[in-house]
Amino acid sequence: MVRTWGLKGITPLIQSAGGWKRITAAGMITFNAKTRRTGSVAWLFRKGMRKKKMLQILQDIKKKYQKSAFVFLWDSLPAHKAKIVTQFVEANKEWLTTLRFPAYAPELNPQEYLWSGVKRADFGNYSAPTLQSLHGKVRRTLKKRSGQSKFLKGCIKASRLFTARELGED
């Protein structure tokens, strides 16, 4: 839980070095239906998500997962619908299948539950002194979470894409 305190009648001010500078995070929770193993992968960028960054992510996925069939569920972010991204997906359809979530349905996306859990539990009372220190903490936190199978399966279950039985939690 995130809490703060202040004198009665005086709104507390929280100092933040963030300002309008930002870190954009892209990520996915992986689930292997045969082995029932989960994982998580994330990419951090200094500015917003653009088509070239999305293409870079898809190329990274290709290096890591091309040996097996891969189903990629994503939302309708403009970078996901860009022409160069669509061309990449089409050229790699022998191993890559993409499915889109409905127009606005974050409750169906397991990754949204991961972001929510990380923001609340790991960053609730954290105020980074610099953008660089925030970047480091985000990277360390996501790396730690990537190995927490129970947490990741909880994110998948919350989305209702798979049942507990399908996740191997009979």
N, CA, C and O atoms as a DFTB+ gen file, in Angstrom:
680 C
 N C O
     1  1       0.840      -1.168       0.000
     2  2       0.000       0.000       0.000
     3  2       0.893       1.243       0.000
     4  3       1.946       1.261       0.638
     5  1       0.471       2.259      -0.707
     6  2       1.210       3.505      -0.789
     7  2       0.575       4.496       0.174
     8  3      -0.637       4.711       0.146
     9  1       1.383       5.087       1.009
    10  2       0.863       6.043       1.987
    11  2       1.756       7.269       2.065
    12  3       2.940       7.223       1.734
    13  1       1.177       8.329       2.497
    14  2       1.936       9.536       2.809
    15  2       1.238      10.200       3.985
    16  3       0.159       9.774       4.397
    17  1       1.843      11.222       4.511
    18  2       1.222      11.907       5.623
    19  2       1.543      13.396       5.511
    20  3       2.471      13.794       4.807
    21  1       0.785      14.183       6.194
    22  2       1.005      15.623       6.215
    23  2       0.184      16.232       7.330
    24  3      -0.681      15.574       7.909
    25  1       0.451      17.473       7.626
    26  2      -0.321      18.169       8.646
    27  2      -1.760      18.322       8.178
    28  3      -2.015      18.478       6.984
    29  1      -2.689      18.278       9.105
    30  2      -4.103      18.369       8.765
    31  2      -4.360      19.677       8.011
    32  3      -3.997      20.764       8.461
    33  1      -4.998      19.529       6.855
    34  2      -5.339      20.703       6.050
    35  2      -4.254      21.149       5.090
    36  3      -4.475      22.062       4.295
    37  1      -3.076      20.519       5.146
    38  2      -1.984      20.900       4.248
    39  2      -1.640      19.702       3.371
    40  3      -1.259      18.641       3.866
    41  1      -1.779      19.887       2.074
    42  2      -1.481      18.800       1.139
    43  2       0.024      18.566       1.086
    44  3       0.782      19.507       0.853
    45  1       0.475      17.318       1.301
    46  2       1.908      17.039       1.247
    47  2       2.432      17.167      -0.192
    48  3       1.744      16.789      -1.140
    49  1       3.636      17.694      -0.345
    50  2       4.281      17.803      -1.645
    51  2       5.361      16.739      -1.733
    52  3       6.181      16.594      -0.827
    53  1       5.356      16.015      -2.804
    54  2       6.342      14.958      -3.004
    55  2       7.301      15.422      -4.080
    56  3       6.891      15.716      -5.203
    57  1       8.582      15.488      -3.739
    58  2       9.582      15.912      -4.709
    59  2       9.929      14.756      -5.623
    60  3      10.075      13.615      -5.185
    61  1      10.059      15.067      -6.889
    62  2      10.414      14.053      -7.870
    63  2      11.339      14.660      -8.896
    64  3      11.115      15.772      -9.374
    65  1      12.381      13.920      -9.232
    66  2      13.313      14.384     -10.255
    67  2      12.818      14.015     -11.643
    68  3      13.433      14.393     -12.640
    69  1      11.717      13.281     -11.720
    70  2      11.216      12.786     -12.998
    71  2      10.810      13.869     -13.965
    72  3      11.236      13.846     -15.120
    73  1       9.987      14.833     -13.530
    74  2       9.505      15.860     -14.431
    75  2       8.873      15.246     -15.667
    76  3       8.141      14.261     -15.563
    77  1       9.142      15.807     -16.823
    78  2       8.589      15.290     -18.069
    79  2       9.504      14.271     -18.717
    80  3       9.169      13.699     -19.755
    81  1      10.650      14.043     -18.116
    82  2      11.518      12.991     -18.637
    83  2      10.837      11.669     -18.351
    84  3      10.095      11.543     -17.377
    85  1      11.087      10.688     -19.195
    86  2      10.394       9.430     -18.951
    87  2      11.184       8.235     -19.456
    88  3      12.124       8.334     -20.245
    89  1      10.744       7.125     -18.953
    90  2      11.244       5.833     -19.416
    91  2      10.030       5.102     -19.980
    92  3       8.983       5.043     -19.335
    93  1      10.165       4.556     -21.156
    94  2       9.107       3.750     -21.736
    95  2       9.513       2.292     -21.589
    96  3      10.623       1.899     -21.947
    97  1       8.607       1.512     -21.063
    98  2       8.867       0.078     -20.886
    99  2       7.937      -0.716     -21.794
   100  3       6.735      -0.458     -21.859
   101  1       8.508      -1.672     -22.481
   102  2       7.731      -2.629     -23.266
   103  2       8.055      -3.996     -22.682
   104  3       9.203      -4.265     -22.328
   105  1       7.079      -4.836     -22.583
   106  2       7.356      -6.134     -21.988
   107  2       6.339      -7.174     -22.357
   108  3       5.289      -6.882     -22.929
   109  1       6.676      -8.396     -22.015
   110  2       5.756      -9.497     -22.243
   111  2       6.000     -10.585     -21.210
   112  3       7.111     -10.787     -20.720
   113  1       4.921     -11.269     -20.906
   114  2       5.003     -12.464     -20.066
   115  2       4.968     -13.636     -21.032
   116  3       4.099     -13.711     -21.901
   117  1       5.906     -14.540     -20.877
   118  2       5.933     -15.705     -21.753
   119  2       5.371     -16.903     -20.994
   120  3       5.537     -17.034     -19.782
   121  1       4.704     -17.770     -21.746
   122  2       4.152     -18.994     -21.170
   123  2       4.300     -20.098     -22.195
   124  3       3.833     -19.968     -23.327
   125  1       4.948     -21.186     -21.805
   126  2       5.110     -22.342     -22.672
   127  2       4.035     -23.354     -22.293
   128  3       4.058     -23.908     -21.195
   129  1       3.096     -23.593     -23.202
   130  2       1.965     -24.474     -22.908
   131  2       2.401     -25.924     -22.671
   132  3       1.735     -26.655     -21.938
   133  1       3.511     -26.344     -23.282
   134  2       3.976     -27.726     -23.092
   135  2       4.618     -27.917     -21.726
   136  3       4.283     -28.860     -21.009
   137  1       5.531     -27.035     -21.363
   138  2       6.250     -27.182     -20.096
   139  2       5.570     -26.453     -18.945
   140  3       5.891     -26.677     -17.778
   141  1       4.627     -25.577     -19.284
   142  2       3.905     -24.742     -18.312
   143  2       4.840     -23.817     -17.539
   144  3       4.575     -23.472     -16.388
   145  1       5.917     -23.429     -18.174
   146  2       6.861     -22.493     -17.554
   147  2       6.549     -21.072     -17.988
   148  3       6.119     -20.825     -19.115
   149  1       6.771     -20.159     -17.083
   150  2       6.551     -18.747     -17.380
   151  2       7.882     -18.000     -17.353
   152  3       8.878     -18.473     -16.806
   153  1       7.861     -16.862     -17.941
   154  2       9.011     -15.968     -17.924
   155  2       8.530     -14.568     -18.241
   156  3       7.349     -14.353     -18.517
   157  1       9.425     -13.641     -18.201
   158  2       9.077     -12.265     -18.506
   159  2      10.274     -11.610     -19.168
   160  3      11.418     -11.838     -18.773
   161  1      10.008     -10.805     -20.164
   162  2      11.057     -10.093     -20.885
   163  2      10.628      -8.637     -20.966
   164  3       9.445      -8.352     -21.154
   165  1      11.568      -7.713     -20.828
   166  2      11.234      -6.291     -20.900
   167  2      12.324      -5.520     -21.629
   168  3      13.496      -5.897     -21.624
   169  1      11.904      -4.445     -22.248
   170  2      12.808      -3.519     -22.924
   171  2      12.522      -2.133     -22.369
   172  3      11.362      -1.762     -22.190
   173  1      13.567      -1.369     -22.096
   174  2      13.411      -0.007     -21.591
   175  2      13.996       0.972     -22.601
   176  3      15.080       0.759     -23.143
   177  1      13.256       2.045     -22.840
   178  2      13.685       3.076     -23.770
   179  2      13.579       4.437     -23.106
   180  3      12.750       4.635     -22.217
   181  1      14.404       5.367     -23.529
   182  2      14.405       6.716     -22.944
   183  2      13.197       7.546     -23.368
   184  3      12.768       8.426     -22.622
   185  1      12.656       7.293     -24.516
   186  2      11.503       8.059     -24.984
   187  2      10.385       7.113     -25.364
   188  3      10.475       5.915     -25.095
   189  1       9.336       7.620     -25.980
   190  2       8.160       6.830     -26.300
   191  2       8.414       5.690     -27.276
   192  3       9.473       5.598     -27.896
   193  1       7.420       4.833     -27.394
   194  2       7.488       3.674     -28.284
   195  2       7.188       4.115     -29.709
   196  3       6.151       4.720     -29.980
   197  1       8.101       3.807     -30.610
   198  2       7.933       4.122     -32.026
   199  2       8.126       2.849     -32.835
   200  3       8.568       1.830     -32.304
   201  1       7.797       2.907     -34.119
   202  2       7.832       1.725     -34.974
   203  2       9.213       1.092     -35.053
   204  3       9.309      -0.135     -35.106
   205  1      10.283       1.876     -35.062
   206  2      11.632       1.299     -35.149
   207  2      11.985       0.546     -33.864
   208  3      12.670      -0.476     -33.910
   209  1      11.525       1.043     -32.738
   210  2      11.753       0.329     -31.478
   211  2      10.946      -0.970     -31.441
   212  3      11.418      -1.994     -30.945
   213  1       9.728      -0.911     -31.971
   214  2       8.906      -2.129     -32.025
   215  2       9.557      -3.160     -32.929
   216  3       9.547      -4.353     -32.623
   217  1      10.116      -2.713     -34.028
   218  2      10.815      -3.619     -34.940
   219  2      12.031      -4.241     -34.246
   220  3      12.307      -5.428     -34.425
   221  1      12.752      -3.450     -33.462
   222  2      13.894      -3.955     -32.698
   223  2      13.446      -5.051     -31.717
   224  3      14.116      -6.074     -31.575
   225  1      12.321      -4.829     -31.052
   226  2      11.785      -5.816     -30.116
   227  2      11.443      -7.112     -30.849
   228  3      11.777      -8.199     -30.377
   229  1      10.783      -7.001     -31.993
   230  2      10.425      -8.194     -32.766
   231  2      11.665      -8.944     -33.242
   232  3      11.663     -10.174     -33.281
   233  1      12.718      -8.224     -33.601
   234  2      13.965      -8.873     -34.009
   235  2      14.609      -9.597     -32.821
   236  3      15.165     -10.683     -32.983
   237  1      14.534      -8.999     -31.634
   238  2      15.037      -9.659     -30.424
   239  2      14.254     -10.950     -30.151
   240  3      14.834     -11.981     -29.811
   241  1      12.936     -10.872     -30.307
   242  2      12.084     -12.047     -30.094
   243  2      12.442     -13.129     -31.101
   244  3      12.495     -14.309     -30.755
   245  1      12.686     -12.734     -32.335
   246  2      13.032     -13.700     -33.374
   247  2      14.311     -14.446     -33.010
   248  3      14.382     -15.665     -33.165
   249  1      15.321     -13.723     -32.527
   250  2      16.581     -14.367     -32.121
   251  2      16.345     -15.389     -31.019
   252  3      16.916     -16.479     -31.039
   253  1      15.509     -15.032     -30.069
   254  2      15.331     -15.865     -28.888
   255  2      14.331     -17.007     -29.075
   256  3      14.518     -18.081     -28.505
   257  1      13.270     -16.792     -29.866
   258  2      12.169     -17.757     -29.896
   259  2      11.875     -18.365     -31.262
   260  3      10.895     -19.101     -31.384
   261  1      12.659     -18.101     -32.281
   262  2      12.338     -18.539     -33.630
   263  2      12.260     -20.054     -33.777
   264  3      11.593     -20.542     -34.689
   265  1      12.913     -20.799     -32.921
   266  2      12.948     -22.258     -33.061
   267  2      11.614     -22.925     -32.768
   268  3      11.439     -24.107     -33.062
   269  1      10.677     -22.193     -32.198
   270  2       9.369     -22.777     -31.905
   271  2       8.272     -21.797     -32.307
   272  3       8.519     -20.607     -32.504
   273  1       7.073     -22.319     -32.422
   274  2       5.933     -21.468     -32.764
   275  2       5.717     -20.461     -31.639
   276  3       5.823     -20.798     -30.460
   277  1       5.416     -19.239     -32.014
   278  2       5.285     -18.168     -31.039
   279  2       4.014     -17.385     -31.335
   280  3       3.825     -16.893     -32.447
   281  1       3.145     -17.272     -30.337
   282  2       1.925     -16.485     -30.476
   283  2       2.111     -15.216     -29.656
   284  3       2.386     -15.262     -28.457
   285  1       1.957     -14.101     -30.322
   286  2       2.200     -12.793     -29.711
   287  2       0.865     -12.069     -29.592
   288  3       0.232     -11.759     -30.601
   289  1       0.436     -11.800     -28.360
   290  2      -0.798     -11.062     -28.113
   291  2      -0.428      -9.618     -27.799
   292  3       0.383      -9.359     -26.910
   293  1      -1.018      -8.686     -28.524
   294  2      -0.695      -7.289     -28.249
   295  2      -1.889      -6.384     -28.439
   296  3      -2.912      -6.769     -29.006
   297  1      -1.730      -5.160     -27.944
   298  2      -2.812      -4.191     -28.045
   299  2      -2.692      -3.440     -29.373
   300  3      -1.943      -3.855     -30.258
   301  1      -3.410      -2.366     -29.506
   302  2      -3.432      -1.632     -30.769
   303  2      -2.594      -0.363     -30.729
   304  3      -2.985       0.654     -31.300
   305  1      -1.466      -0.408     -30.073
   306  2      -0.543       0.717     -30.056
   307  2      -0.179       1.052     -31.504
   308  3       0.056       0.134     -32.291
   309  1      -0.124       2.315     -31.881
   310  2       0.214       2.665     -33.267
   311  2       1.499       1.995     -33.772
   312  3       1.572       1.618     -34.942
   313  1       2.496       1.846     -32.919
   314  2       3.745       1.193     -33.339
   315  2       3.515      -0.260     -33.734
   316  3       4.267      -0.800     -34.546
   317  1       2.489      -0.905     -33.176
   318  2       2.186      -2.296     -33.510
   319  2       1.556      -2.415     -34.898
   320  3       1.633      -3.465     -35.535
   321  1       0.934      -1.330     -35.360
   322  2       0.234      -1.357     -36.638
   323  2       1.032      -0.698     -37.764
   324  3       0.540      -0.602     -38.888
   325  1       2.248      -0.246     -37.483
   326  2       3.068       0.431     -38.482
   327  2       3.392      -0.501     -39.652
   328  3       3.454      -1.720     -39.489
   329  1       3.595       0.077     -40.810
   330  2       3.828      -0.705     -42.022
   331  2       5.058      -1.611     -41.904
   332  3       4.995      -2.777     -42.293
   333  1       6.181      -1.092     -41.373
   334  2       7.391      -1.929     -41.279
   335  2       7.197      -3.069     -40.292
   336  3       7.775      -4.142     -40.462
   337  1       6.394      -2.845     -39.266
   338  2       6.105      -3.901     -38.291
   339  2       5.212      -4.963     -38.938
   340  3       5.449      -6.161     -38.784
   341  1       4.201      -4.520     -39.651
   342  2       3.302      -5.443     -40.353
   343  2       4.081      -6.277     -41.373
   344  3       3.836      -7.475     -41.511
   345  1       5.010      -5.651     -42.081
   346  2       5.831      -6.367     -43.061
   347  2       6.704      -7.426     -42.377
   348  3       6.858      -8.533     -42.892
   349  1       7.275      -7.084     -41.216
   350  2       8.094      -8.041     -40.466
   351  2       7.246      -9.246     -40.051
   352  3       7.661     -10.393     -40.216
   353  1       6.066      -8.978     -39.516
   354  2       5.178     -10.060     -39.072
   355  2       4.817     -10.958     -40.259
   356  3       4.840     -12.183     -40.145
   357  1       4.493     -10.359     -41.365
   358  2       4.129     -11.129     -42.564
   359  2       5.299     -11.984     -43.049
   360  3       5.103     -13.132     -43.447
   361  1       6.509     -11.434     -43.019
   362  2       7.699     -12.159     -43.484
   363  2       8.101     -13.288     -42.534
   364  3       8.873     -14.166     -42.918
   365  1       7.591     -13.279     -41.310
   366  2       7.973     -14.279     -40.310
   367  2       6.794     -15.127     -39.843
   368  3       6.825     -15.687     -38.748
   369  1       5.768     -15.221     -40.662
   370  2       4.559     -15.927     -40.240
   371  2       4.735     -17.434     -40.080
   372  3       3.852     -18.101     -39.541
   373  1       5.865     -17.985     -40.540
   374  2       6.086     -19.421     -40.354
   375  2       6.319     -19.774     -38.880
   376  3       6.091     -20.919     -38.489
   377  1       6.758     -18.845     -38.071
   378  2       6.964     -19.114     -36.642
   379  2       6.228     -18.123     -35.740
   380  3       6.056     -18.390     -34.551
   381  1       5.787     -16.975     -36.289
   382  2       5.189     -15.904     -35.488
   383  2       3.731     -15.691     -35.862
   384  3       3.408     -15.441     -37.023
   385  1       2.860     -15.790     -34.877
   386  2       1.443     -15.483     -35.047
   387  2       1.124     -14.317     -34.128
   388  3       1.504     -14.324     -32.957
   389  1       0.430     -13.317     -34.650
   390  2       0.046     -12.183     -33.806
   391  2      -1.468     -12.121     -33.701
   392  3      -2.186     -12.336     -34.677
   393  1      -1.930     -11.827     -32.516
   394  2      -3.349     -11.634     -32.236
   395  2      -3.491     -10.325     -31.478
   396  3      -2.671     -10.006     -30.617
   397  1      -4.526      -9.575     -31.799
   398  2      -4.743      -8.295     -31.130
   399  2      -5.825      -8.415     -30.060
   400  3      -6.819      -9.122     -30.221
   401  1      -5.595      -7.702     -28.970
   402  2      -6.633      -7.558     -27.971
   403  2      -7.683      -6.599     -28.543
   404  3      -7.381      -5.843     -29.466
   405  1      -8.891      -6.619     -28.020
   406  2      -9.884      -5.623     -28.460
   407  2      -9.353      -4.203     -28.231
   408  3      -8.388      -4.005     -27.494
   409  1      -9.989      -3.231     -28.864
   410  2      -9.512      -1.840     -28.884
   411  2      -9.038      -1.320     -27.523
   412  3      -7.914      -0.829     -27.425
   413  1      -9.841      -1.410     -26.498
   414  2      -9.384      -0.976     -25.186
   415  2      -9.798      -2.037     -24.180
   416  3     -10.920      -2.029     -23.674
   417  1      -8.884      -2.944     -23.899
   418  2      -9.188      -4.039     -22.978
   419  2      -7.948      -4.399     -22.164
   420  3      -7.457      -5.522     -22.272
   421  1      -7.425      -3.469     -21.345
   422  2      -6.235      -3.790     -20.563
   423  2      -6.450      -4.940     -19.589
   424  3      -5.491      -5.595     -19.181
   425  1      -7.700      -5.190     -19.212
   426  2      -7.981      -6.285     -18.277
   427  2      -7.713      -7.655     -18.889
   428  3      -7.631      -8.644     -18.160
   429  1      -7.574      -7.736     -20.208
   430  2      -7.265      -9.008     -20.867
   431  2      -5.758      -9.220     -21.036
   432  3      -5.330     -10.313     -21.405
   433  1      -4.965      -8.208     -20.774
   434  2      -3.535      -8.254     -21.027
   435  2      -2.761      -8.582     -19.745
   436  3      -2.708      -7.748     -18.841
   437  1      -2.161      -9.770     -19.643
   438  2      -1.421     -10.143     -18.437
   439  2      -0.299      -9.154     -18.103
   440  3       0.012      -8.944     -16.930
   441  1       0.303      -8.554     -19.118
   442  2       1.395      -7.619     -18.883
   443  2       0.931      -6.404     -18.080
   444  3       1.709      -5.841     -17.311
   445  1      -0.307      -6.001     -18.247
   446  2      -0.842      -4.865     -17.483
   447  2      -0.887      -5.189     -15.989
   448  3      -0.690      -4.307     -15.153
   449  1      -1.146      -6.448     -15.658
   450  2      -1.143      -6.856     -14.255
   451  2       0.279      -6.852     -13.696
   452  3       0.491      -6.528     -12.527
   453  1       1.240      -7.210     -14.526
   454  2       2.638      -7.144     -14.099
   455  2       3.017      -5.694     -13.819
   456  3       3.586      -5.394     -12.770
   457  1       2.701      -4.778     -14.767
   458  2       3.037      -3.366     -14.558
   459  2       2.371      -2.845     -13.286
   460  3       3.000      -2.147     -12.490
   461  1       1.113      -3.182     -13.102
   462  2       0.378      -2.716     -11.931
   463  2       1.018      -3.214     -10.633
   464  3       1.198      -2.446      -9.687
   465  1       1.357      -4.494     -10.597
   466  2       1.984      -5.061      -9.406
   467  2       3.335      -4.440      -9.118
   468  3       3.658      -4.154      -7.965
   469  1       4.118      -4.233     -10.147
   470  2       5.449      -3.629      -9.981
   471  2       5.316      -2.190      -9.493
   472  3       6.017      -1.775      -8.570
   473  1       4.416      -1.433     -10.113
   474  2       4.246      -0.023      -9.716
   475  2       3.803       0.089      -8.264
   476  3       4.319       0.914      -7.510
   477  1       2.849      -0.744      -7.882
   478  2       2.308      -0.647      -6.529
   479  2       3.277      -1.199      -5.482
   480  3       3.569      -0.528      -4.492
   481  1       3.769      -2.400      -5.694
   482  2       4.589      -3.060      -4.674
   483  2       6.034      -2.560      -4.644
   484  3       6.611      -2.400      -3.568
   485  1       6.612      -2.318      -5.799
   486  2       8.035      -1.997      -5.852
   487  2       8.342      -0.511      -5.982
   488  3       9.453      -0.077      -5.675
   489  1       7.361       0.273      -6.438
   490  2       7.613       1.695      -6.653
   491  2       6.644       2.597      -5.909
   492  3       6.658       3.812      -6.103
   493  1       5.806       2.021      -5.062
   494  2       4.778       2.788      -4.372
   495  2       5.294       3.982      -3.595
   496  3       4.710       5.062      -3.684
   497  1       6.347       3.830      -2.851
   498  2       6.891       4.924      -2.047
   499  2       8.293       5.314      -2.502
   500  3       9.077       5.851      -1.720
   501  1       8.602       5.047      -3.750
   502  2       9.943       5.315      -4.264
   503  2       9.946       6.603      -5.071
   504  3       9.121       6.787      -5.966
   505  1      10.855       7.471      -4.758
   506  2      11.050       8.705      -5.513
   507  2      12.510       8.738      -5.937
   508  3      13.402       8.959      -5.118
   509  1      12.741       8.517      -7.211
   510  2      14.113       8.439      -7.726
   511  2      14.763       9.823      -7.742
   512  3      14.140      10.801      -8.157
   513  1      16.011       9.902      -7.290
   514  2      16.704      11.190      -7.317
   515  2      17.090      11.619      -8.743
   516  3      17.210      12.811      -9.025
   517  1      17.281      10.648      -9.629
   518  2      17.639      10.956     -11.018
   519  2      16.935       9.983     -11.952
   520  3      16.481       8.919     -11.530
   521  1      16.850      10.353     -13.214
   522  2      16.260       9.467     -14.202
   523  2      17.098       8.199     -14.349
   524  3      16.556       7.114     -14.562
   525  1      18.407       8.335     -14.235
   526  2      19.303       7.172     -14.345
   527  2      19.065       6.179     -13.203
   528  3      19.058       4.968     -13.428
   529  1      18.872       6.680     -11.992
   530  2      18.619       5.764     -10.875
   531  2      17.250       5.096     -11.021
   532  3      17.081       3.937     -10.640
   533  1      16.274       5.822     -11.571
   534  2      14.964       5.221     -11.831
   535  2      15.103       4.102     -12.866
   536  3      14.533       3.024     -12.704
   537  1      15.851       4.363     -13.909
   538  2      16.085       3.368     -14.963
   539  2      16.700       2.102     -14.366
   540  3      16.267       0.995     -14.687
   541  1      17.695       2.252     -13.512
   542  2      18.353       1.109     -12.874
   543  2      17.399       0.327     -11.986
   544  3      17.388      -0.903     -12.018
   545  1      16.601       1.029     -11.198
   546  2      15.649       0.348     -10.312
   547  2      14.587      -0.397     -11.117
   548  3      14.215      -1.514     -10.760
   549  1      14.096       0.206     -12.195
   550  2      13.113      -0.465     -13.051
   551  2      13.728      -1.741     -13.623
   552  3      13.098      -2.797     -13.596
   553  1      14.941      -1.652     -14.135
   554  2      15.610      -2.815     -14.738
   555  2      15.805      -3.932     -13.705
   556  3      15.525      -5.096     -13.991
   557  1      16.283      -3.580     -12.508
   558  2      16.499      -4.591     -11.464
   559  2      15.181      -5.227     -11.021
   560  3      15.108      -6.438     -10.815
   561  1      14.154      -4.412     -10.878
   562  2      12.854      -4.921     -10.437
   563  2      12.255      -5.871     -11.463
   564  3      11.746      -6.933     -11.106
   565  1      12.313      -5.492     -12.736
   566  2      11.749      -6.358     -13.777
   567  2      12.546      -7.652     -13.902
   568  3      11.974      -8.708     -14.169
   569  1      13.846      -7.579     -13.715
   570  2      14.666      -8.797     -13.754
   571  2      14.281      -9.726     -12.600
   572  3      14.151     -10.936     -12.785
   573  1      14.103      -9.152     -11.417
   574  2      13.699      -9.954     -10.253
   575  2      12.334     -10.598     -10.501
   576  3      12.145     -11.781     -10.218
   577  1      11.394      -9.833     -11.020
   578  2      10.039     -10.342     -11.262
   579  2      10.016     -11.414     -12.359
   580  3       9.148     -12.287     -12.346
   581  1      10.958     -11.358     -13.306
   582  2      10.963     -12.309     -14.420
   583  2      11.169     -13.749     -13.951
   584  3      10.810     -14.687     -14.662
   585  1      11.741     -13.930     -12.767
   586  2      11.963     -15.267     -12.235
   587  2      10.921     -15.708     -11.227
   588  3      11.045     -16.783     -10.640
   589  1       9.904     -14.902     -11.020
   590  2       8.881     -15.229     -10.025
   591  2       7.664     -15.865     -10.706
   592  3       6.685     -15.192     -11.028
   593  1       7.756     -17.164     -10.910
   594  2       6.736     -17.908     -11.649
   595  2       5.339     -17.743     -11.038
   596  3       4.365     -17.569     -11.771
   597  1       5.234     -17.793      -9.739
   598  2       3.929     -17.676      -9.090
   599  2       3.297     -16.311      -9.378
   600  3       2.101     -16.223      -9.657
   601  1       4.093     -15.263      -9.309
   602  2       3.617     -13.911      -9.606
   603  2       3.167     -13.814     -11.068
   604  3       2.095     -13.282     -11.354
   605  1       3.986     -14.329     -11.991
   606  2       3.675     -14.256     -13.419
   607  2       2.423     -15.063     -13.763
   608  3       1.586     -14.616     -14.548
   609  1       2.300     -16.242     -13.178
   610  2       1.093     -17.037     -13.415
   611  2      -0.129     -16.326     -12.839
   612  3      -1.220     -16.423     -13.401
   613  1       0.038     -15.621     -11.740
   614  2      -1.054     -14.825     -11.173
   615  2      -1.500     -13.731     -12.138
   616  3      -2.694     -13.451     -12.251
   617  1      -0.556     -13.117     -12.827
   618  2      -0.887     -12.092     -13.832
   619  2      -1.668     -12.714     -14.983
   620  3      -2.628     -12.125     -15.480
   621  1      -1.257     -13.896     -15.401
   622  2      -1.948     -14.584     -16.499
   623  2      -3.352     -14.998     -16.053
   624  3      -4.315     -14.833     -16.802
   625  1      -3.470     -15.535     -14.835
   626  2      -4.785     -15.939     -14.329
   627  2      -5.721     -14.744     -14.203
   628  3      -6.909     -14.850     -14.508
   629  1      -5.194     -13.612     -13.758
   630  2      -6.014     -12.415     -13.592
   631  2      -6.609     -11.959     -14.920
   632  3      -7.706     -11.401     -14.951
   633  1      -5.897     -12.194     -16.008
   634  2      -6.382     -11.799     -17.332
   635  2      -7.454     -12.752     -17.859
   636  3      -8.172     -12.426     -18.804
   637  1      -7.555     -13.919     -17.249
   638  2      -8.510     -14.969     -17.630
   639  2      -8.235     -15.545     -19.018
   640  3      -9.139     -16.089     -19.653
   641  1      -6.992     -15.429     -19.494
   642  2      -6.621     -16.051     -20.761
   643  2      -6.443     -17.555     -20.599
   644  3      -6.718     -18.327     -21.517
   645  1      -5.979     -17.961     -19.413
   646  2      -5.773     -19.374     -19.106
   647  2      -6.357     -19.649     -17.736
   648  3      -6.392     -18.768     -16.876
   649  1      -6.810     -20.862     -17.539
   650  2      -7.311     -21.265     -16.231
   651  2      -6.131     -21.763     -15.385
   652  3      -5.039     -21.993     -15.904
   653  1      -6.361     -21.924     -14.097
   654  2      -5.323     -22.445     -13.207
   655  2      -4.886     -23.840     -13.679
   656  3      -3.705     -24.181     -13.617
   657  1      -5.826     -24.617     -14.137
   658  2      -5.496     -25.964     -14.628
   659  2      -4.583     -25.903     -15.857
   660  3      -3.613     -26.654     -15.947
   661  1      -4.890     -25.019     -16.790
   662  2      -4.071     -24.867     -17.989
   663  2      -2.669     -24.370     -17.658
   664  3      -1.712     -24.641     -18.384
   665  1      -2.564     -23.641     -16.555
   666  2      -1.257     -23.142     -16.114
   667  2      -0.506     -24.176     -15.289
   668  3       0.619     -23.921     -14.858
   669  1      -1.108     -25.342     -15.063
   670  2      -0.444     -26.399     -14.316
   671  2      -0.571     -26.248     -12.825
   672  3       0.262     -26.756     -12.074
   673  1      -1.609     -25.552     -12.381
   674  2      -1.834     -25.325     -10.947
   675  2      -3.121     -26.023     -10.496
   676  3      -4.005     -25.391      -9.917
   677  1      -3.218     -27.297     -10.756
   678  2      -4.426     -28.066     -10.394
   679  2      -4.669     -28.046      -8.911
   680  3      -5.638     -28.639      -8.435
